[in-house]
Amino acid sequence: MASMRDIKRRKGSIQSTGQITKAMKLVSTVKLQKAKSNAEEAKPYFKYLYEAINMMLSKSGTLSHPMLSGGSSKKKAVIVITSNRGLAGGYNANVVKLITRGDFEKEDVRVYAIGRKGRDALARAGYEIKADYSEVINQPLYNDAAAIGRAVMDAFSNDEVGEIYLAYTVFKNTVTHIPTLLKLLPFEPAEPSEEENAADRLTLMNYEPEAEEVLDKIIPKYINGIIYGALIEALASENGARMQAMDNATNNAEEMISDLSLKYNRARQSSITQELTEIVAGATAIE
């Protein structure tokens, strides 16, 4: 059995750790409220933006456009959104697994990293880090999303990459965050739903002035909007994951402190009993 001094020392260490995790949980809770509000307010816009682009392209017939057909390059640009800090459970690792355990060949992937944790993990795994935008995740702005969008779009237009993907975490609610890999380009319209009748499916989209000119304007806005929406949701997911992780850590610390208190009391009782036994034995020997 460990000595009383060892138990007391370990208990004090865990109490200090518990105070830190409790404070971090409170900080994450406050940050989560704002991030959650932003994510919930923005979600409808980005949802309908995606649906609008999908509807337009699904009704465009055999429209030919470089952003729809892709290039000849086998390279893939992957925008990876993680956090700059750890202590968030499996939040960062789950996003990284989308790449490392996916169907991508390592030599074909060019990573546009947002968040130091994902950048470092993928760099250690041997992936090419094409660009680093880690500071963006601290306070996401649309201008930052537009800059990232221009970078990947330029690579796509110059045939440096043939596909563009986005790896991030969807914020569903406070306790549910879903790692997601979304293909941005070439855009692949979803299949028509069963609710759409045959006439709606056959109705073609009319463009004015020209389809190519319209798509040249709309698709970059679609890319920028989706990236910005992903940044907002990722920030909310990060704070939610960290709040959960710190809450679990605090609860574990409290359980360990309770267990150590019990062990300390047993050791103290054993020590007192031994001292009394020695006193009685000494008194008996004198008599």
Disulfide bonds with the S-S distance in Angstrom:
none
